[in-house]
Amino acid sequence: MNHKLRVLVRLDVDRTAAVLAVNGCFTEINYRALLPIARRACALIGGLSVTVDLTGARHIEGNAIGSLEQALNMMLAGMGTSGKIAVQAPPIPPVCPALALSQRAQEVAA
C-alpha cells in the first residue's frame, strides 16, 4: 500500500508560531519525515511555538503519534531551545481507507 505524507508549513507573519499541517497517510514509518521539518521551524527563531496538526490526515497508523511525540521531545532536548512543539490529533484516529475496503471485501466473501 502506498502511504504518502503531505505537509504544509504555515508560518505566522510575526514569526512566533508555525503549524505543520499534515495530510495524507501518517504512519509509524513516515513520521520521521516530520522531524527535519519541525527542526527547521524551531530553528527559525528561538522560542518559536510549533504545532504538528494531524487533524487533516487521511489516516493515522497505530503508535505513530506516540512515536512522533517522543522523537520531537528528544529533538527539542538536543537542540537546547526554548521552543515548544505540540501535536494536535483527532480524538479517534481515522482508519486507512484502503484497509477498510479490503476488510469489507473479506467480510462479503466470507
Beta strands, then each sheet from edge to edge (+ up, - down):
strand 1: 5-11
strand 2: 17-26
strand 3: 49-53
strand 4: 57-60
strand 5: 84-88
sheet 1: 1+ 2- 3- 5-
sheet 2: 1+ 2- 4-
end
